[in-house]
Amino acid sequence: MPTLAETCIPRKSVFDRARRDTVLNLSDLLQNRLDIDYARQFFEENYITAGMKVLIQKSFDRLSGKQDQPSAYLLSQAMGGGKTHSMIALGLLARYPEIRHRLGTDFQLGNEVYTVIGFDGRESDYPFGLWGALADQLGQKDLFASLYTPLQAPGVTSWVHLLKNKSVIILLDELPPYFNNARSIQIGSSNLAEVTATALSNLLVAANREELSRVVIVISDLSSTAYTDGSLLINQALENFRQETQRNVVPIEPVATQGDEIFHILRTRLFETLPDNAVRDAIAVAYAKSVEQARQMDLTAETPASFASQIRESYPFHYALRDLYGRFKANPGFQQTRGLLRLMRAVTANLWESGKAQRLELIHPYDIDLNVQEIFNEFSTINPTLTEAIRVDIANFGASHAEQLDAKLGGESQAQDAAKLLYVASLSTAQNPELGLHDGELIAWLCRPGRDVSRMKTDVLEQLPASAWYLHVSNDGRLYFKNVRNLAATLHSYVESYNRETKIKELREYLVSLFKPIRGDVYQECLVLPNWEEAQPGIEKTVLIVTDPFSVTGTSQQIPLHQEWIHFYENLEYKNRVLFLTGDRDTMEEVLKNAALLKAIRTILAEQESEHLSERDPQRIEANRSRDRILLSLRSAIQQTFSMVLYPGRSGLRKEEIKFVFDANSFNGEDQIREALKQCQKFSDGSGNIESWISKIEDRLFDNQNPVRWRDIKARAATKPDWPLHLPRFLDDVKNQALRLGKWREEGDLIRKGPFPKEPSTVSIIVKNRDETTGVTVLDIRPVGGTKVVYEIGDGEPTTTSEVVPNYSAFETKDLRLTFKCIDENDPGRKSKIVRWTNKITLQSRVFEQAGERYIELLAIPPVPIYYTTDGTDPRIHGVSYEGPFPIPSGCRVIQAIGKKDDIESDLLTRDIQQITNRSVDPARSLIWKTKRFINLTTNDAWELISRMEEFNAIGEGITLYLEFPETGGEEFNYTAPPGIKKSGVELRKILEMIGSYGDTPNITLSLHQLHFERGQGFLDWVNKYRIAYDFDREVHQ
């Protein structure tokens, strides 16, 4: 790709600093200081704009008398906009016919020499006024002699006498400042400004007379606000002219404010030689490709075709120069075209003198070396308020924020170029100016062949606002420079106020939040940057110590740990209860810097919160973005700094490299350390065969002791560096499992490991059901440690010849006492434990009348002797043997009875005789409902019973559950509550749901023999709501 140095040759004047500062005044022309040689060079180096062409052609048409053209022209543009330049061009062409051919064949100007006179308003001390100066240049000064003392404005006739039948150009330049100054000069009751305005008005009217048909008047005005009063007087004169002649002064814009005319001017003025269109096309295509690549990466919305077209038109300048120039050209004091020419002369000279032109294909708006004093000065005059921004953020011999960012990114100039583009886009001082650029615009204008913009957004546009002090973000997302310190500067001032201890405190709090133990299995405490005295590992407490990184030299086996921590570890009793998080890179200062920034941004956000700043406020939005960027930088610094976990090993501390991964929404440092230690087999989550763990503990922690204190086992796990880390309770969990499996036995605070002699076999007995009317009880018999169960009725010890239990799951008996024995047929010598089971005696009573007399009948189930009393005494002591129903003695108030055989007794039966005649439920007393209504309930009835139990707070007893799962092939589950075990409706529901979770929709069979009510009212509410008839004597017990 051809470079600027290869294709373009600047004019020598570009490198002539004396000429750069030369500003032509109209007086140079009027005083004949511009000769024919100057005229030739002038048209060699200057582009004739469209406005100049109009002025030249119309003026010459009037001078030559060819066409009736307007007599007066107003050049109106801001200072430095080409007005004086256009006047000089017209004057040189009028004086020197031999140079007119340089304009080309489009112009027919003839060969006549024309007179040029004029007035330069900067020559404010001329004693005879504007009219005297014009008459003097025509050699007719005395014609206005009567108008000099005192100064009086020539009338129309006087002007006609002066200019009659002459072909003359009158150039009136810099009148606004002249008028401003003339206001201070009193002339009678008026002033020189008013008199001059009258003279100008009369001149314009006179120029419209037939006698002055070849007089051309050219006036310059200023469209800025610097000389408002002077411009107002010009406008008054022009308005008088319009009213008297019904004709207007023709306004001409010397340099078009829109379009590419400015590029033509710059090319003509600055370059002697430019390449042909083929070179321009090649460069335009290369830039378009660069933009297309950025577009494909979704970095800009600019279209390559439009980009290429504009590059062709603006070459050798980047077209963005025109757009950015358009923003600041109207700044007060900036001399528009003249100022831009001076500016670009300095920039172009610097590019060629520095050799940069040998590396560039175009002159970009960011190719401004603001470290060059001359260029710095030129830009400083455009907007002086941004000079501090230049030195702090953009260019300061390597010390600015953009330069430092480039150094950090590898030494290119992407950040500086972006900052300079934003600076040029921020120069406008107009009201409601368009300032700054969107990301897409900025990246597009930074695109050039060979430049990689893929990381421009992340590396520059996200980082630069975080470091630059004067860079702001507008409501619509534009980045721009402003002479007000931004959030980054505020952050810097806060950070500068923090001492090292404050930064360490902030970092400590942040790292604790990252690495605090949540699971608590690999370590139980996290200490960040502590003193060694603070670290207190314990038997069941592993401590993670986050320490300063320590750079090591020598072998890779050397541990990156400060000497005081190495000494701490060497003298530590529980060496297996400490971990170190550290690194071997000296990057701690970067971590502390970002920790300080985090504290600062949190302070700023808290201040905004206290001021009730809306979340949509630009300041709040920028602060939140800054916090996110700071967190990203802090996490990146932490990732680079803390890159190693040191853990105990057989031969001392070992190291495991770790690269923390920060998720967008969360970070769990504990989990990542846990995984790293798991990979190197230092940590175990306790998974695996429990028997293998039992063996490991016996082999490595019992230390050939048996039995051993359990506390010593835990101490050895904390002391031996080769023992894995695990959850503190894990050893206790293994111990409990070992005890259940019979691998170990507990002897006080000692643990003894097996093998042990076999435990005696035994029998498990559960009452599944009992018929209260017959006394028949259904037992669930299970052999424990054996293969079969034999039994004897009564207390006799069973032998191998005794009866074998015929049905283990449903063994029926109504005997009062049975003795069982479990036999291990595989080990005839194994001892057996004798198990005795005792049945329950139930007493029932019935009161009836016979021959007008009340009798009471007693019944024992199963049948056993009954003893009773009728005087309220205890039948166990004073009871009479019951032989059959007997009449209730007169005056008897209570009958008490007990069933007894051997050492087995029933519960005491008490009958209140006085209440027998009118038996009813007492709502306030507790009540037992013994009934067969709830035996073998199927699924729907079972759930209904449970719901009613929950509704009336009833507690069930004598419960059996049977569940069958058809979908799993008919698998069955049985549940029997032992005697005395009661369950509420809620508890029964939980049992069914827990078992039912094994499969879908089991078939349920529920049996329940009695319900307990805390108060009789609950029973009454139940039976009354569901209209249940009941037998008080047989079912209700209070």
N, C-alpha and C positions, 0 to 999 in steps of 0.2 A: 504494500500500500504506500503510494508516494506521500512524503511528508511535506509540511509547509516549506521547510528549508530547500527542498528539492524542486518545488513547483512555483514558488512565489518569491519575487525580489522586491523588498521594500524600497521606497524612495530614500535618497540620502538625507532628505530633510527630516525623516522620521528619527534619525539618530542625532540630529542637530538640536541639542537642548535649548539653544538660544532661540531657534525658530519656533520651537514648541510653545514658547511663552509669548510670541509676538502676536499682538492683536491689532488688526488694521482699523483705523478710524477714518471717517469720511474726510477729515482734514488732510490726511495723507494724499488723497486724490485732489482735493480742492487747492492744496498748496503745491501741486505739481511735483510731488516726491515719487510718483509712480510712473516710470518711463516705459518705453516700448518693450525693453527686455523683461521688465517686471510683468508687463501685460502678457507676453508670450508664456512666461512661466506660470502665471496665474491661471490661464486657461488650459495649460498642460496638466495642472494638478487639481483642477476643480471640475466638479460635475455640474452641468447645467440642469437644474431641477425644472419640473413642470411649471412651477410658479415663476421662476426666472424667465423661462421661455415666453410665457404670456406677457410678462412685463417688457421684455426686450422687443418682441415683435410689435406689440401695440404702440410702444413708445416710438419706434422707428417709423411705423406707418404714419403716425401723427407728425413727426419731425419732417418727413419727406413730403407730406401733403398728399400721399397716395389715398389714404382713407380717412374718413371722419371718425377718429377714435376719441375716447374720453380724454379729458385734459389732466385729470388727477387720479393718482393711485395711492392706496393706503396699504403699506406693508405692516401687517399686524401679526405678531407672534411674540412669544416670551423672549426674554433676554438671551442673546446668543443664538437666536433661531434663524439667522441667515439674512436679516434685514439689511444691515450695513454691507454685508457681502454682496447682496443682490444689487445694491446701489453702486458699489464700486465696479461690479461687472458691467452694469449698464453704462457707467461713465467711461470706462476704458474702451468699450466698443464704440462709443460716440466719438472719442478723441482719436482712436487709432484704427482707421479703416482696414489696414493691412492684416489685422488679426481676426477680422470677421469671418473669414473662410473656415476658421477652426470650428465654427459651430455647425458646419455641414450644409448640405444643399437645401435643407428644409427652411433655412432662413434667407430672405431677400432683403438685405440691409443697405445696399448701395455702397458708394465709396465716398460720400460727402462727410466732411469733418463737421461735427456739431459742437456748439458751446455747452460747457457743463459748469454750472454754478451751484452753490448750495450753502447750507448752514448746519454746522455741527453744534448741537445744543450743549455739548460739554465745554465749548468755548464761551462760558457764561459771562465773561468780563468784556465782551465787545461793546464799545461805548455807544454805538449808533443803532443798536437794535438789529433785529433780523433783516429789516428792509435796507438798512445802511450797508450791512455785509453783502447783500445780494447786488446792490447798486455799485458798490466798490469793486466787486469782481467783474462787472461789466464795464468798468472805467467811467461810470456815471454817478459817482458818489455825490457830486454837488447837486444832482437833480432833486435830491431829497433834503437839501441843506436846511430848508425852512422847517423840516420835521424833526430836527435833532435837538433843538434847545427851545423848550423842553421836548422830550420825545413824544411824537404824535404818530398815530397809525396812518399810513398812506391810504387814501381812498382808492376806489376802483379806477378812477381816471388817472391818478398818479401812477398806478401800476401799469396801466395801458401805455402811458407815455414812456415808461422805462423799458417795456418789453415789446413794443409795437414792431411787427414785421421781422421778428427775430426767430430763428430755430434754436431753441435753447432748452436744456434740461435743468430743472431746479430740484435739487435733492435736499430734503429737510430731514435731518436725522437727530435722534436723541432729544426731541422736543419735550416729552413729559418731564425729564429732570430739569430741563431749562425752565419750563413753566413753574415747576415747584420752587425753584430758586428765585424766579422773577417776582413771585408774590411778595417777597420781602422788600422790594424796591418801590418806594412810593413815587408816584407821579401825580402831583396835584391831589385830587380827592380819590384817585384810582391807584393802580400799581402797574408795573411793567408787564405782568402776566396778562392782565385784562387788555392792555393796549396791544400786546403782541397777538392775542387771540383775535382782536378786531382786524389787525393788519393781515393775518393769515386768512381770515374769512373774506376780506376784500380781494386778496390775491386770487383765491379760488374762483370768486365771481368774475374777476377780470379775465382769468384764463379761459373763460367760456365765451369771451367776445371774439368776433370775427378777426379782429386785428391780431389776436394772440392765438391763432389757429395752429401754430407750430410750436407752442409752448407746452412742455410736459412737466407736471409737478408730481414728485414722488415723496410721500411722507411716511415716516416710520412711526409706529405706535408700539406700546408694550401691553401685552395681554395679561401681564402679572399684576399684583396688587401693590408693587413697590412705589409706583408714582400715580396713584389713583387720581389725585387732584389734577395733575398735568394732563392725563389722558382725558379727563372730563372736559377740559378747555378745548382740546383738539376736537372732541366730539361736538362741542357747541359750535365751533367754527364750521365743521362739516355739515351740521344741521342747518346753519344759516345759509350755506352754499346751496343745499338742496332746496330750501324754501324759495330762494331768490331765482334759481335757474331751473328748478324742476328736474335737475340731474343729480346723480349720485356719484360720489367718489368710488372708483372700482377697488374693492378689497382683494388683495392677493396674499396668499399664504406662501412665503418663500420656500419653505420645506414642508412637504406633506407630512402630517402627523401620523397618517396611516400608510400601510403599504411598505414596499421595499426600497423606497427612495434613499433611506438612510444608508442602506448597504452600498448603493451606487456611489454615494458621497464618500463613504469610508474607503471603498476600493480605489476610487480615483485619487483621493488625497494621499493615501498611505502606500499604495503599491505602484511600482513602475512596470512590473511584468506579472501576469497571472496566467495559469494554464488554460488549455482549451477545454471544451465541453466534455470531451471524453474522460479527462481526469476528474472533473466535477461529478460526472455520472458514476464513475467507479467508486468514488468516496461516498456519494449519496447512497449507493446500493449497500456498501459495507456498513454504514450507520443504520440503514433500514434493517439489515440482518441482525444487528446487535439488539435493536428494539424488538424485533420479532421474537428473539430468544427470551427477552425479559417478559414479553407478552405471554408467551407459552408457559412461563413460570408464574403467571398471574401476578406479576409485579407492577404492571402498568396497563393502561387501556389504550395507549397511543397506537395509531395504525401505522405500520411500516411505510405504506405507499405515501401517505401524507407527509411523513417524516422525510422521506427521500426527496419529495418534490420541494419542500421548504429548504432543505440543505442545498439543493441545486441553485435556488434563487439567492441564497444568502452567502454562498462560498466567497472567500475563505473563512467566513465567520459562521458560527453556529446560529441558527435562526432564533434561538431563545434570547440572544442579545437584543433583538428588536423588541420583543415582548417585555423584557425586563427594563429596557431603556424607557419604554413607554410609560412605565409606572413612576419613574422618578424625574423625568425630564422637566416637569412643571414645578419642581421644588424651588422655593424662593431662593434667588441667588445663583441657581444653576443656569449656565448659558447655553442650554439646549444643544444645538448642533455644534457650536464652537466648543462647548465644554466636553461633548462626547468625542470630538476630534482630538482634543488635547489629551483626554483620558486614553483613547485607543492608541495614540502615538506612543505614549509611555508604555502601555502594555505590550504593543508590538515590538518596540525597541528592546524591551526586557526579554521577550521570547527568543529573539534572534541573538542577543548578546549573551544570554545565559546558556544557549544551546538547546533550550526546550523545543524550539521550532524543528529540530531534527527528529523529535519523537512524536510530534503532533500532526494530525491531518487537518484540523480546524482550529480556529481561535474560539475557545469556549468562554462563556461568561465567568467560569471559575478559574480561567488561566490568568488570574491576577495575583501577583506575588506581593501580598500586603506586608511582607517583611522588607520590601524595598521602599525606602522612605518617600521617594517621589510618588510612587503609586499609592502608598498609604495616605499621603497628603491630598492627592487628587480626590480619592474617595471620601476622605474626612470632610472635605468641603461640601459634598453632596448632602450628607446628613451628619453633622458634627456630633449628634447625641449618641451615635453608635461607635465612637472611637474606643471607648472602654470595652465594648463587646468584642471588637477586633482583637485587642491585645490579650484579653482574658480567655476568649473562646475560640478564636479563629487562627490568628497568626502572631506568634511572639517568639520567633527563633527557637522553636521546639518546646516552649513552655506553655503554650495555649492548650486548652482541653482537646481541641480537634487534633492537634499535632501529637499530643500524648496518646490519644486513642489510636492514631495511625501507627505509632511506635509499638503499641501493645498488639495491634493486629498484624504486624509483620513489616512495617516500614513503608507501605505504599501511601497514597494520598487520598484514599477514598473519603475519609472523614473530613479532611480539609476541603476537598472539592465540594462535598455536600454542604459544609458550613459556608463556604464562599458563595455558592449558588443561593443559599437561603439569605445570606447577607445582602446580596445584590437585589434579591426579591423583597427586601425589607427596607429599602432606602427611601421610599416615598414619605413625604411629610404632609401630603394633601389631606383635606378633611375626608373622613371615611375612606381611607386608601385601601387598595387591594394589597395586602401584605402576605409574604410567605408563599409556600408551595405545599400541595398535597403530596403524599408519598409517591403516588403514581407519576405525577408530573416530574418530581425531583429525580426519580430513578430513570425516567425516560431521557431527561436532559443530561444525565450522567453516563448514559450508554455511549460507548464508542468501541470501535474494533479492538479486540484484544482485552477488553476489560470484563472481568467476571463480576456480574452484579447479583449473582444468586444469593449471596449472604449479605447484600447491602442492607436489607431491612433489619435482619437480626443483629448484624455486627455494628452497623452505623446508626440507622434511624431509630433503633430502640435504645442504644447505649448513649448516643450523643446528647439527647435531652436529659439524660440522668446525670451528666457531668457538666454540660455547659451552663453557665450562670445566667445568661441573658437570652436564652432560647425559650420561646413560649409556644403554646398550642392554642389556636383559635377555636371558637365554638364549632366551626365546621371542619376541624381537624387539620388545619394548615400549621406547619412549623414556620415560625418567623422570629427575627431578632427584635428586641425592644430594649430601650435604655432603662429597664427596671429589672432588678434582680429577681430571678425565678425561684422555683422550689429547690432546684439543685444548689443555688447559692445559699438559701436558707438552711438546707441540710448541711452544707459545708460549715456554716457559722456555728451550728449546733455541735457538729463533730469536732470542730476545733476547740470547743469549750470542754470536751470530755478528756479526763486524764486516763491513763492506762488502766487504772483500777476500775474505773467506770465501764470501760470497754470490756474488760474481762468479766465483770459482773453481768453485763448484758449477754455476752457470749455464753457464760455459764448457764444462765436461765434458758437460753434458746436450746443449747445442747441437752440440757436435762429434759426439755420437752420432747426432743427427738429420740432420746435413748432411755427414757424412764421405763422400768420393768412393768409390763402389763401381764404377760403370762407368768413371769416370775419363776421360770424353770431353769434358765441358763444362768441368770444372775438375779439377785434380789435387791440390790442397791446400786445406784449410779452416782458417782462422784466426779464432778467436772473440775479440772484444774485445781485439785485440793493440795493442801500440805500433807506430807506423809503421815503426820500425827492424826489426821482426820480419818484415815482409812483403818477400819476395825473389822476385818473379816471374822466370821464366826463359824462354829461347827456346821450350822445350817444356813449360813448367809454368805453367798458369793458376791463380791463387790467388783463392779466394772469401774475402772479408774481411767478417765479421759485425761491424757497428759499432753504437754507441749511436744510437738514433733522434735526429733533429734537426729540431725544428719550424722551419719557414720562414715568413716573412711576405713579402708582395709577390705577384709573378706566379706562376702555376702552373708556369712553366718553370724556376723556381729549383730547384737540386739540393739535396735534404735531406741534406747531408753536412757534417760539421764541417770547419772551415777547414784544419786540419792534414792532413786526408785529401785535400782539394782540392789543396793545395800538393804533397802526395806524388804525386798523379796527374800534375800538370802537369810535374813533374821526372822522371817515370818514363821510362826508355828503352823498355821493352817495354810500351807503353800498351795493347796488345791482349791482355795476359796478366793482367788484374785485373778482378774483379767485386766489387761491394759489395752486401751484404744489409742493409737498414736500413729506416727508416720516418720519417714526419713527425709522429708523435704522441708526446707526452711521457708514455709509459706504462711507462717502464723500471722504475720503482720497484715496480710491480705484478709485473713479471716477476721481479725480484730477491726480492721477498717470497715468491713461490711457489717459487722455486729454494731459498730457505732452508728452507721447509717440506718440500720434497722431501728435502733433506739430513737434516733432523730425523727424518722418518718412516723413512728408510732406517736411521738410527742406532738408532731404537727397534726396528725389525724385526730388526736385527742382534743387539741385546741379547736379544730374545725367542728368537732362534735359539740364542744361546749358552746360554740357560737351558733349552733343549730344550722350549720351550712348544709344545704340540700345535697343529696347524693348525685343530683344531676348538675350541680354547679361545676364549671370547668376546673376550678381549683381542686375540688374534691375528687373529680375524675382523675386529674393528673396526679394527685397524691396517692390514690389507690393504684394507679399504674406504676408509679414510682416504687411503692411498697412491693409490688409484684416483681419488678426488675431487681430490687435490692435483695429480695428473698432468693431469686434465681442466682444472683451473683454470690450470695452468702453460701448457698447450698453447693454451688460449683466449687467455691474455695474450700469448703468443708470436705467435699469429695476428694479434692487433690491433697489436702493436708492430712486428714485422718484416714489413712489407707491401709492400716495394718492392725490386726488383733494379735496381741501376745498372750499366750496361754501356757499353763504349767505342763511340763513334760518330764519324762524320766531323767533326762540329762540337763534339765534347767528350762528356762523359758523358751518357747518355740514361737515362730511367727507365721501368721496366715494373712496373705494379702486379701484386701476386701475393697470393692468399688461399690459404694452405696448408690442405690438407684432411687431417685426422688420421683415419686408419682405426682401427677399434676394436682391431685386432691389430698393425698395423704402420704405419710412416711412413717414407717415403723422400724426404727433402728434396731430394736431388740430382735425382731424377726430375722433381719438380715445378718446380724452377728450370730444368731442362733443357727441359721442355715450354714454359715461359713464354718462354724465349729462342728456342726454335724458332718459336713463334707470331710473334714480332717479327723473325724471319729473321736473328737474330744467331748462332744455332747451327745447324749442319748435321750430320746423322748420316752424311753421306757417300753417301747414296743418290742415284740419278740416273745419267745417262749419263756414263761415265768420260771420254769425249772432251770433254764440256762442261767438266769439271773441268780437264782438260789445257789447254783454251783459256783458262779463267779464270786459271790460274797463269801462262801465257805472257803474257797481257794485263796482269795486275796485279802480278805479282811478279818477272818477268824484268827489268822496268824498261829495256827496249830494249837489254839486254845479250845477247849470244849469241856464245860460251858465257858461262855465269854460274856462280859458285861455288854449290853446292847449299846450303851453310851460309848464304849470303846470302839465298837464297829463304826459308829458315826464319826468318831474322831479320826479314825484311820482313813475313812473316805475323804475327810477334809484335809488330811495331812499328806496322803500319798499322791504325788503329781500325776501318776499314770492312771489313776482312777477317773472314769468319765464324770462330767458334770450332768446333773439331772435335777428334776424337781425335788425340793427338800423333803417332801413327805414320801418320796418314792421308796426309800429304804424301809420305812414303816409299812408301806403297802406290800412290799415283797415279804416282810416278816409276817404280816397277817395271812398272806396267801400260804406261806410255808407252814404256818401253824395249822391252817385249815386242811392242808394236804397231808399233815402228819410228818412233814419233813423235819420240823423243829418243834421243840417244846419250851414253854416258858417256865422258868423256875425263879420266881421273884423278879429281880432286875437282870437275871441271867438268861441267856438263850443257849439251849443245848441242841446240837444237830444230831440227826439220826445216823444210821438206822436204829429203830426201836423195836422191842418185842411187840407182837400184835396185841391190840386191845381186845378184851373179851367180847365175844359176839353178844348181841342183845336183841330185844324185840321192840318195835315201835307200835303203839296201840292208839288208835283214834276212834272215838265213838261217832259213828255216822248217823245213827238214828235210834230212837227208843220209843216203843209203843207204851204210852202211859196207862193203857187199859189192861195190857197183858204183861207188861214188864219185859217183853222181848226186846233185846238190844242188838243192833247191827254194828259189828266192829270191823275196822280196817286194820289188818295185821300185816306188818312188814318185817322180814328178817333183816337184821343189820349185822354185817360181818359173817353171815352164814348162808346156808343154802335152803334150810327148811326150819319150820317151827313146830314143836310138839307141845302138848298141854295136858294138865290134870285139873279136874274139878276140885276146888278147895285149896288147901295150903300145901298139898303134897308136891314134892319136887319131881318134875318130869324126868323121864329117862329116855334112852333111845328107843325103848319099846312102847312109850306112851303114844297116845293118839296124835296123828298129824293134823294140823289145821286144814280142814277140807277146802275152805274158800277164803283166800287171803283178803280179798277186797270186800266181802260181805259175809262175815262169820257171825251167825245168829246164836244167841244164848239168852236164857233167863235165869241162869245160875247166879248166885250172889258173889261167888269168888272163883276166879280161874288163875292158874299158875302156868306161865309160858317159859319156854327155853328155846333159844336159837342154836341150831347145830350146824357146824361147818363140815360138810361131808368131805371136803378136799383137804381138811387139816383136822383129823380126829383128836389131836392133842390140844387143840385150841380151847381155852377156857370159855365158859359161857356164863353170862349174867342172868340170874333168875329174875323174872319180871312178873309181879302179881297185879291182877286187875280186880277191882271191887265194883260190883254193880250198885245201883241206887234203889232204895226202898221209897215207894211213894204211898202215902196214906190218903184215902178218900172217905168222905162221910155223906150220909143221907138222913134227913129227918123226915119222918112220915107219921101219919096218924093211924091208929088201929083201935077200934072199939072206943073211940072218943078220947084216946090217950095218945100223947106224942111219944114216939120211939126214935132212937138214933141207931143207925147201922154204920159200922166201920169196916173198911176193906183195905188190906195191905197188898201191894203189887211190887214184886212177886209175894206169894203167901208167906208170912212170917208171924210169929207171935206179936199180939198187940196188947199194950198196957194203957189204962186210962184212969182219969180221976174226974169226979163231978164237983169237987169243992175248990177247984182252982189251983190245987197243989201240983208239984212237978211229977208227972207220971213215971219219970225215970227213977224216982225214989219211992213214991207212994202209990204207984200204979197198981191197978187190979187187972188180972188177966182177962182179956176180952174173949167171951165164949160165943157171942152172937148178939143180935139186936136186943136192946134193953130199953125199958121205959125211962124217960127222963124224970129224975126225981123232982118232986115239988120244991119250988124255991131254988132250984139249980140255975145258976146264972151263966156258968161257962163249963164246957167239957173240953178237957185236953187229953191228947192221945199220942202215943209214939209206937212205931213198929221197930222191933229189935230182934236180931239173931246174932249170936256170938258178939263180935265187937262192931257190928254194922247196925247203924240206926238210921231211921228216917228223920225228916225234919219234924219239929213239934207241930201237931195239928191243934188249933184252937178254934172252938165253935162258940160264938156268943149266942146263948139260947134266947135271950130277950129280943134279939133282932131277927131271929129266924122267921117269925111270923110275918115280918114285913121287910124281907131282904131287898136291898137296892145298892147301887154303886155310889160310893162316897166320892164326889168330884174332887175333893181336896187331897185324898190319900193316893199313894202309889198303887198301881194295879198291874197284875200279870194276866194276860189272856192266853190260856192254854187251849189250843184248838187243833183239830185235824183238817181245818178248812184249807190250809196252805201247804198241803203235801202234794209233791209231784206236779207243781204248776208248770205249764208249758210256756213258751217264749213270751207271748203277748200278756198272759196272766202274770208272769213273773215280773215283767216291767211295770205292770199296773200296780202290783203289790209294793214294789220299791218306791214308786211315785207316792203312794198313800202313806208309806212309812215316813217319807220326807215331809209330806204335808202335815202329819199329825205328830211328828217327833217321836215316833215309836222305835224301840230298839229290839232287834231280833235275836233269838237264841235257838240253839239246836239247828244249825244251818248246814245244808249240803247243796252243792252246785255241781251240775253236770253239763258240759258243753261239747257238742259234736260239730265238726267242720266238714260238711259234705264236699266242699270244693277242693279240699286237700286229701280226699280219699277216705274220709270218715275218721280222721284223727280226733282223739277224745282228751278232754281235760276234766279232772275231778278236783273239787275243793270241799273239805269238811272242816268246820270250825269245832275245835275240841270243846268238851263240857266247860261251861262257865265263860266261854268267849262270846261276847255279844258284838253285833255289828249294826250300825245305823243304816238307814236307806242310802245316805250319801256314800258311806263306805262300801256297801254292796254294789252300788253303781260303778264306783271306781274299780272294784275287783273285776266286774264283768267287762268293763271297757278295756282294762289292761290285758285280760286274757283274750278278749275279742279282737284286739289289735293284731293278733297272730294271723287272722284270716278274715274273710268277709262273711257276714250274716251267719253266725253259728246258731244251731238249735240249742235252746236252753231248757234245762229242767231244774226247778228250784223247789226245795223243801225247807219249811220253817215251822218249828213246833210251838213256839210261844213268843208273844210280844210283850215287852215291858213299857209301861207308860209312867212317866214321872208323876202325873196327876191323873185321877180317874176321869177328869173332864175330857182329856184327849181321847180316851176310849169311847166315851159317850158321843163325842163329836163325830168320830169315825162311824159308829154303828147307826147313828141317827141320820147322817148325811147319805149313807148308802143303804139305809133301811134293812139292816141286818138283824135277824132274830137270834138270840143267844140263850144258852142254858146257864143261868147264873151259878147254880151249884156246881156244875161240872166244868165250866170254862173260866169263870171269873174268880180270881184270888186276890183278896185285899187284906 
